[in-house]
Every structure is written in C-alpha cells, then in structure tokens.
Amino acid sequence: MTNPYRRTFAGRHALLPVIHVESLDQTLRNARIAFEAGCDGLFLINHGMSYRELLEIHGATLREFPNRWMGVNCLDLSAEEVFQRIPSTVAGVWVDNAMVDERSEDLADAQSVRNAQLRSGWEGLYFGGVAFKYQRPVEDLARAARLAAGSMDVVTTSGPGTGRAAPRGKILAMKQALGDHPLAIASGITPANVHDYLDLADCFLVATGISRSFTEFDPALAGALVAAVRTYRPDRPVNHVCFVCEWNEGRSPHLELSTRLRLQKSGSRIQVTSAGLSQGGRINALRRKFLAQMGVPAEQIEGRRSTPFGPRHADADLVLVAELPMKERLLGDYPELRGRVMTIRGFALGFWPDDETLSEAQAHIEDAGGHSDSQKLALYAELEKLAEQITSRLLALELRFGALRR
C-alpha cells in the first residue's frame, strides 16, 4: 500500500517552509514568498500565540491560497491533544515529540498518539518528531526509526538545535532503517548544505535557512533552496534515452521528436530514440500537424515509423515508459534493464530508477487514441510540458558531466 505521503507529494523531495506565525499579514506575506519560489507546501507554527489563534490564521491563509498544502505545529498542545482539536482542513500535523521510546518494547505512548489520530477521523499527514532537538537523546537511532515508521506517516528528525544541521551519519542510520518510509529533516537545512542530504531525506522542513529574521523569509534564499533541491542529480550520465509506449505511434515518438528538437537547439549530443512494445503504424495526421507547429522538421515527422523495442533500445542509458506496468513487461524480456528503466513522469519529477515511488495512477500518461480532437490536443500539450521538463533535466546532467558542446 502506498504511503499517504507518496500520494500527496509525487516529487523526489518535498520542501515545506515553516512560518513562525506572528500575524495574519505576516503569514500571508511569507506564504506568498514560499509558493512563488516553488515550494510544495507550508507548516505554520505558534510561539507567542495560542493554538486557537494559529488555527484561525491557518484557515485564513488557506482561503487566500486554496488547494495549497498547509500543516501546523501547535506547540501548546500535546501530541494527543492536537488531533482532538484540528479541523479537517489542516493537511498536516507536525509534533516535536511523537513519544517513540526505543528502549521500550510496547510503544504504548506512541501508539496512544496514533490512536488519537485514528479516533479523530482526521486524514492528513502526521509528521512525528523522532530523535528531535531539545528532546531526550536517542540511544539507538536505527531502532527508533524502525519503531516510529508504524506510528506516523513521516518520521521527522532534526539537528541538535534550531538552525543547526543534523550529522549526516544520523540521517544515514535512520534512512537505512526506514527503507522506503519517508524521512523529513526539520532543522539546519540551507541552500549550501542541502546537497549533503538529498540522497537520504525525502522532505525538508526549513525556516532559519531561508530567512532574514525569525519571522521573515528571504525570497532569494527560498529560491536558492528550491533550485538546489530541484536540480539535484545523482552521479549518472545519460548519453542515450529511449521513450517507450505500446505502439510507438503516439506518446513515445512525440516525446522523442520534441525532446530531440529541444536538445539539438541547446547543442546537446544526447541520443534520443523511441520504441513500442508492439508494432504500430504512423503518427496520426493531427499529431503530425501539431508537431510541425512546434517546430519539428517535416522530414523527421513524415519519416517516422513505428519500431518495436529491441536490443539497440535496450542499450540506452535510460529507458522511459509511458505507463508503470510497461516497466515490468520490459524487465521480463530484458532483465538487464533493471536500474535503467522507469516511468517518463518519474524522471520528469526528479526520480531515478532505483528510487522511483510513483503509483500506477501517478505515473500514467494517457494515450490520445479514442479521444476527441480537442482532447487529443490537450494531451499533446501535456507531452510538450513533459518534454520541456525532461530536456531540462537531461541538459543539466550533460553539463555536469562535461559533455555539452561548447
């Protein structure tokens, strides 16, 4: 079963700035900075006000930014009490102490908190503090993390104090114990050091690292952190990418042609191909016209024919499929592709084959066949957006490995 966090945040990492709430105007101002920078959501935390005031400001902020993810940390409530008082509109709850005691065998306190959440009927994400700042020192990080995973949606840890970074060894020990279960870091993250944690942590709750004061975000720092996270690339060059769909007459050749066009305009040497799991026909007339309007040379469009997936496609550094089940079908015939095949959407969102967590629904790219012309054009436009995202990522990788033609 997919963790609720993965259903909420499809990208490889989620950035959730923390607003130290002072007033509604101050909250709205900082929320705007965070969302304009490209952050995934927000946490609001109270210091000098009651939880009631915090929840009122949360509601007003949500009305100003509808459909945005917003959680709270009510410092004046216990972990159990917060679930008794929050409205359903609160998307996430973060508590500093989730009551996980690795020295205990029964975890009664942590389970009591979880039971309070279940009784409340609240369906948001629970971020529970484990080995957290200003709490009891944890003797066995790995055991604490493993035990915590059963009591919360996101295990949330920190450095030794506000604005202080967590030792990488601590994050490594906890993530190794958690496996695919989400891990968040809630202190000491900055644009300069976030790269130290991107291969381990799934989520970052950050305030000091993007702020010019205790209550005010710095737009430049917020933008720099978003850029640092979104451009994170594991050390893996990609010189040949192959797109795959069922018939190689719609989605995959469209992405091949559009991505190649963008790469060539940038002077890239990356090879782009496409193939189908089955033999198909020509690209249809409406799509051919659309691609021509996008600038794809006519000879490439007219000369394109369906090609079944074969050994030369299996040599690609990266094979990107339009639907998640296609991955397993390819691996059945080409087991050597393990570690090189993933979904198109997954790559566009920043994943790699070995860490992709998208569900079948999240990964799915709709086939335009059987749709009206207006619906087809909307689906074609969606592919163009994917091509733009994929091209941007490929160019960043190529630049990192020094292969870009100067």
C-alpha positions as CSV (number, residue, x, y, z in Angstrom):
1,M,0.0,0.0,0.0
2,T,1.4,3.4,-1.0
3,N,2.3,5.6,2.0
4,P,-0.1,8.7,2.1
5,Y,3.0,11.0,1.9
6,R,3.8,9.5,-1.5
7,R,0.3,10.0,-2.7
8,T,0.4,13.7,-1.6
9,F,4.0,14.6,-2.8
10,A,4.9,12.9,-6.0
11,G,8.3,14.5,-6.5
12,R,11.5,13.0,-5.2
13,H,11.7,15.7,-2.5
14,A,9.2,17.9,-0.8
15,L,10.1,21.4,0.5
16,L,7.9,22.6,3.3
17,P,9.0,26.0,4.7
18,V,8.0,26.7,8.3
19,I,6.4,30.1,9.1
20,H,6.9,31.3,12.7
21,V,3.4,32.9,12.9
22,E,3.2,36.4,14.3
23,S,0.1,37.7,12.5
24,L,-2.1,37.0,9.5
25,D,-0.5,39.7,7.3
26,Q,3.0,38.3,8.2
27,T,1.9,34.7,7.4
28,L,0.3,35.7,4.1
29,R,3.5,37.6,3.1
30,N,5.7,34.7,3.8
31,A,3.4,32.1,2.3
32,R,3.5,34.1,-0.9
33,I,7.3,34.0,-0.9
34,A,7.3,30.3,-0.4
35,F,4.8,29.5,-3.1
36,E,6.3,31.9,-5.6
37,A,9.7,30.2,-5.0
38,G,8.1,26.8,-5.9
39,C,7.8,25.1,-2.5
40,D,5.4,22.2,-2.1
41,G,3.6,23.4,0.9
42,L,3.9,25.1,4.3
43,F,3.9,24.5,8.1
44,L,2.6,27.1,10.4
45,I,4.0,27.1,14.0
46,N,2.9,29.1,17.0
47,H,5.3,30.5,19.6
48,G,3.7,33.6,21.2
49,M,0.0,32.7,20.5
50,S,-2.5,30.0,21.3
51,Y,-3.3,27.1,19.1
52,R,-6.7,28.6,18.5
53,E,-5.2,31.8,17.1
54,L,-2.8,29.6,15.0
55,L,-5.7,27.6,13.5
56,E,-7.6,30.8,12.7
57,I,-4.7,32.1,10.8
58,H,-4.2,28.7,9.1
59,G,-7.8,28.9,7.9
60,A,-7.5,32.4,6.6
61,T,-4.2,31.6,4.9
62,L,-5.8,28.6,3.2
63,R,-8.6,30.7,1.9
64,E,-6.0,33.1,0.4
65,F,-4.1,30.1,-1.1
66,P,-6.8,27.5,-1.8
67,N,-5.7,24.0,-2.8
68,R,-2.2,24.5,-1.2
69,W,-0.9,22.0,1.3
70,M,-0.6,23.6,4.8
71,G,0.1,21.9,8.1
72,V,0.5,23.1,11.6
73,N,2.7,22.5,14.7
74,C,0.7,23.5,17.8
75,L,3.4,23.9,20.4
76,D,1.0,24.5,23.2
77,L,-0.8,21.1,22.7
78,S,0.4,17.6,23.4
79,A,0.6,15.2,20.5
80,E,-2.7,13.6,21.5
81,E,-4.5,16.9,22.1
82,V,-3.7,18.3,18.7
83,F,-5.7,15.5,17.0
84,Q,-8.7,16.3,19.2
85,R,-8.7,20.0,18.1
86,I,-7.6,20.4,14.5
87,P,-10.2,20.8,11.7
88,S,-10.2,18.6,8.6
89,T,-8.8,21.5,6.5
90,V,-5.4,21.1,8.2
91,A,-3.4,19.0,5.8
92,G,-0.6,18.0,8.1
93,V,0.3,17.8,11.8
94,W,3.9,18.0,13.0
95,V,4.8,17.3,16.6
96,D,8.3,17.6,18.1
97,N,7.9,14.5,20.3
98,A,6.0,11.6,18.8
99,M,6.6,9.6,22.1
100,V,8.7,6.9,20.5
101,D,10.9,5.3,23.1
102,E,13.3,2.8,21.5
103,R,14.1,1.4,25.0
104,S,10.5,0.2,25.3
105,E,9.0,-3.0,23.8
106,D,5.4,-1.9,23.6
107,L,5.5,1.7,22.3
108,A,2.3,2.4,24.3
109,D,2.7,6.2,24.3
110,A,3.4,6.4,20.5
111,Q,0.5,4.1,19.8
112,S,-1.7,6.2,22.0
113,V,-0.9,9.2,19.8
114,R,-1.7,7.3,16.7
115,N,-4.9,6.0,18.2
116,A,-5.9,9.6,19.0
117,Q,-5.4,10.4,15.3
118,L,-7.5,7.4,14.2
119,R,-10.3,8.2,16.6
120,S,-10.5,11.8,15.4
121,G,-11.2,10.8,11.8
122,W,-8.6,13.3,10.6
123,E,-7.0,12.1,7.3
124,G,-4.0,14.4,6.9
125,L,-0.2,13.6,7.1
126,Y,1.3,13.0,10.5
127,F,4.9,14.2,10.9
128,G,6.2,12.8,14.1
129,G,9.4,14.0,15.8
130,V,11.9,11.3,16.5
131,A,15.4,11.9,17.8
132,F,14.4,15.6,17.7
133,K,16.1,18.7,19.1
134,Y,15.5,19.5,22.7
135,Q,14.1,16.0,23.4
136,R,15.6,13.0,25.2
137,P,18.8,11.8,23.5
138,V,18.1,8.6,21.5
139,E,20.4,5.7,22.2
140,D,19.6,3.5,19.1
141,L,18.7,5.7,16.1
142,A,18.0,2.7,13.8
143,R,15.7,1.0,16.2
144,A,13.9,4.3,17.0
145,A,13.3,4.9,13.3
146,R,12.0,1.4,12.6
147,L,9.6,1.6,15.5
148,A,8.4,5.0,14.5
149,A,7.5,4.0,11.0
150,G,4.5,2.1,12.2
151,S,3.1,5.1,14.2
152,M,3.4,8.0,11.7
153,D,3.3,8.9,8.0
154,V,6.7,10.8,8.0
155,V,9.4,10.2,10.5
156,T,10.8,13.7,11.3
157,T,14.1,14.4,12.9
158,S,16.5,17.3,13.3
159,G,19.9,18.6,14.3
160,P,20.8,19.4,17.9
161,G,19.1,22.8,17.9
162,T,17.2,25.4,15.9
163,G,19.2,26.3,12.7
164,R,21.8,23.5,13.4
165,A,22.3,20.8,10.8
166,A,21.9,17.1,11.6
167,P,25.0,15.0,11.3
168,R,24.9,13.1,8.0
169,G,25.7,9.9,9.9
170,K,22.5,10.3,11.9
171,I,20.3,10.7,8.8
172,L,22.0,7.8,7.1
173,A,21.4,5.5,10.1
174,M,17.7,6.4,10.2
175,K,17.1,6.2,6.5
176,Q,18.8,2.8,6.2
177,A,16.5,1.6,9.0
178,L,13.4,3.2,7.4
179,G,13.9,2.0,3.8
180,D,11.1,3.5,1.6
181,H,9.3,5.1,4.6
182,P,9.5,8.9,4.3
183,L,12.1,10.8,6.4
184,A,12.0,14.5,7.0
185,I,14.7,16.8,8.4
186,A,13.4,19.8,10.3
187,S,16.5,21.9,11.2
188,G,19.7,23.3,9.8
189,I,18.9,22.9,6.1
190,T,20.3,25.7,3.9
191,P,20.9,26.1,0.1
192,A,24.6,25.4,0.7
193,N,24.2,22.2,2.7
194,V,21.1,20.6,1.4
195,H,23.1,18.5,-1.1
196,D,24.6,16.6,1.8
197,Y,21.1,15.1,2.5
198,L,19.4,14.8,-0.9
199,D,20.3,11.2,-1.4
200,L,18.8,10.3,2.0
201,A,16.0,12.6,3.1
202,D,12.6,12.8,1.4
203,C,11.3,16.1,2.9
204,F,12.7,19.3,4.3
205,L,11.0,21.5,6.9
206,V,13.0,24.7,6.8
207,A,12.8,28.2,8.4
208,T,16.2,29.6,9.5
209,G,18.0,28.5,6.3
210,I,15.7,30.6,4.1
211,S,15.0,33.5,6.5
212,R,16.4,37.0,7.1
213,S,14.9,37.1,10.6
214,F,13.0,34.8,12.9
215,T,9.7,35.7,11.3
216,E,10.5,36.7,7.7
217,F,11.6,34.6,4.8
218,D,14.2,35.9,2.3
219,P,12.9,35.4,-1.3
220,A,16.4,34.9,-2.7
221,L,17.3,32.2,-0.1
222,A,14.0,30.5,-0.7
223,G,14.5,30.5,-4.4
224,A,18.1,29.2,-4.0
225,L,17.0,26.3,-1.8
226,V,14.3,25.3,-4.3
227,A,16.8,25.4,-7.1
228,A,19.4,23.4,-5.2
229,V,16.8,20.7,-4.4
230,R,15.1,20.6,-7.9
231,T,18.5,20.4,-9.7
232,Y,19.8,17.6,-7.6
233,R,21.3,14.9,-9.8
234,P,22.9,11.6,-8.7
235,D,26.2,10.9,-10.4
236,R,24.8,9.2,-13.5
237,P,25.5,10.4,-17.1
238,V,22.8,9.8,-19.7
239,N,24.0,9.8,-23.3
240,H,21.1,7.8,-24.8
241,V,17.5,8.0,-23.7
242,C,14.7,5.8,-25.2
243,F,11.0,6.6,-24.8
244,V,8.6,3.6,-24.8
245,C,4.8,3.3,-25.2
246,E,2.6,0.5,-26.5
247,W,2.6,1.1,-30.3
248,N,5.3,3.7,-30.8
249,E,2.9,5.8,-32.9
250,G,1.8,8.4,-30.3
251,R,3.3,9.1,-26.9
252,S,6.8,7.8,-27.4
253,P,7.6,9.2,-30.9
254,H,6.0,12.5,-29.8
255,L,8.4,12.7,-26.9
256,E,11.3,11.5,-29.0
257,L,10.8,14.2,-31.6
258,S,10.0,17.0,-29.2
259,T,12.9,16.2,-26.8
260,R,15.4,15.8,-29.6
261,L,14.4,19.2,-31.0
262,R,15.0,20.9,-27.7
263,L,18.3,19.1,-27.1
264,Q,19.6,19.9,-30.5
265,K,18.7,23.6,-30.1
266,S,20.9,23.6,-27.0
267,G,23.8,21.9,-28.7
268,S,23.4,18.6,-26.9
269,R,24.9,15.4,-28.0
270,I,22.4,13.1,-26.2
271,Q,20.9,10.5,-28.4
272,V,17.1,10.2,-28.3
273,T,15.2,7.2,-29.6
274,S,11.8,5.6,-29.1
275,A,10.2,2.2,-29.5
276,G,6.9,0.3,-28.9
277,L,6.1,-2.9,-27.0
278,S,4.1,-3.8,-30.1
279,Q,4.3,-2.9,-33.8
280,G,2.2,0.1,-34.6
281,G,1.7,2.4,-37.6
282,R,2.3,6.0,-38.5
283,I,1.8,9.1,-36.3
284,N,-1.7,10.3,-37.0
285,A,-2.4,13.4,-39.1
286,L,-3.5,15.7,-36.2
287,R,-0.3,14.9,-34.2
288,R,1.9,15.4,-37.3
289,K,0.4,18.9,-37.8
290,F,0.8,19.6,-34.1
291,L,4.5,18.6,-34.1
292,A,5.1,20.7,-37.2
293,Q,3.7,23.7,-35.4
294,M,6.0,23.0,-32.5
295,G,9.0,23.3,-34.9
296,V,9.8,19.6,-35.5
297,P,11.2,19.3,-39.1
298,A,8.8,17.8,-41.5
299,E,11.2,15.2,-42.7
300,Q,11.6,13.8,-39.2
301,I,7.8,13.7,-38.7
302,E,6.9,12.2,-42.1
303,G,9.8,9.7,-42.0
304,R,8.9,8.4,-38.5
305,R,7.6,4.8,-38.4
306,S,6.7,2.5,-35.5
307,T,9.7,0.5,-34.2
308,P,9.4,-2.5,-31.8
309,F,11.6,-2.4,-28.8
310,G,14.8,-4.4,-29.5
311,P,18.4,-4.9,-28.3
312,R,19.6,-1.5,-29.6
313,H,17.0,0.2,-27.5
314,A,18.0,-1.9,-24.5
315,D,21.5,-0.4,-24.8
316,A,20.1,3.0,-23.8
317,D,21.4,4.6,-20.5
318,L,17.8,5.3,-19.6
319,V,14.5,3.8,-20.9
320,L,11.4,5.8,-20.0
321,V,8.0,4.2,-20.3
322,A,4.6,5.8,-20.5
323,E,2.8,3.5,-18.0
324,L,4.2,1.8,-14.9
325,P,3.2,-1.8,-16.0
326,M,5.3,-1.4,-19.1
327,K,8.4,-1.4,-16.9
328,E,7.7,-4.9,-15.7
329,R,6.9,-6.1,-19.2
330,L,10.3,-4.8,-20.4
331,L,12.1,-6.3,-17.5
332,G,10.6,-9.7,-18.3
333,D,12.2,-9.7,-21.7
334,Y,15.3,-7.6,-20.8
335,P,16.2,-8.2,-17.1
336,E,19.5,-6.3,-17.7
337,L,17.4,-3.1,-17.9
338,R,16.9,-3.2,-14.1
339,G,18.3,0.1,-12.8
340,R,17.8,1.8,-16.2
341,V,14.1,1.6,-16.8
342,M,11.5,3.9,-15.2
343,T,8.4,6.0,-16.0
344,I,8.5,9.2,-18.0
345,R,6.7,11.1,-15.3
346,G,9.1,9.8,-12.7
347,F,12.1,11.1,-14.5
348,A,10.4,14.4,-15.1
349,L,9.7,14.7,-11.4
350,G,13.4,14.0,-10.4
351,F,13.4,10.3,-9.6
352,W,15.9,7.7,-10.8
353,P,15.0,4.0,-11.5
354,D,16.2,2.9,-8.1
355,D,14.2,5.4,-6.1
356,E,11.0,6.0,-8.1
357,T,7.9,5.7,-5.9
358,L,5.1,6.8,-8.2
359,S,1.9,4.7,-8.2
360,E,0.4,3.4,-11.4
361,A,-2.1,6.3,-11.5
362,Q,0.5,9.0,-10.8
363,A,2.9,7.6,-13.5
364,H,0.2,7.1,-16.1
365,I,0.4,9.1,-19.4
366,E,-3.0,8.9,-21.2
367,D,-3.0,7.5,-24.7
368,A,-4.7,10.0,-27.1
369,G,-6.4,7.2,-29.0
370,G,-10.2,7.3,-28.8
371,H,-10.4,10.9,-27.6
372,S,-11.9,13.8,-29.5
373,D,-9.6,16.2,-31.4
374,S,-9.8,18.8,-28.7
375,Q,-8.9,16.3,-26.0
376,K,-6.0,15.0,-28.2
377,L,-4.6,18.4,-28.5
378,A,-4.7,18.9,-24.7
379,L,-2.9,15.6,-24.3
380,Y,-0.3,16.6,-26.9
381,A,0.3,19.9,-25.0
382,E,0.8,17.9,-21.8
383,L,3.5,15.9,-23.6
384,E,5.2,19.1,-24.6
385,K,5.4,20.1,-21.0
386,L,6.9,16.7,-20.1
387,A,9.4,17.1,-23.0
388,E,10.4,20.5,-21.6
389,Q,11.0,19.1,-18.1
390,I,12.9,16.1,-19.4
391,T,15.1,18.2,-21.6
392,S,15.9,20.5,-18.7
393,R,17.0,17.6,-16.6
394,L,19.0,15.9,-19.4
395,L,20.8,19.1,-20.2
396,A,21.7,19.6,-16.5
397,L,23.1,16.1,-16.4
398,E,25.1,16.6,-19.6
399,L,26.5,19.9,-18.3
400,R,27.5,18.2,-15.1
401,F,29.5,15.5,-16.9
402,G,31.1,18.0,-19.3
403,A,29.7,16.6,-22.5
404,L,27.8,19.7,-23.6
405,R,29.2,21.0,-26.9
406,R,30.7,24.5,-26.4
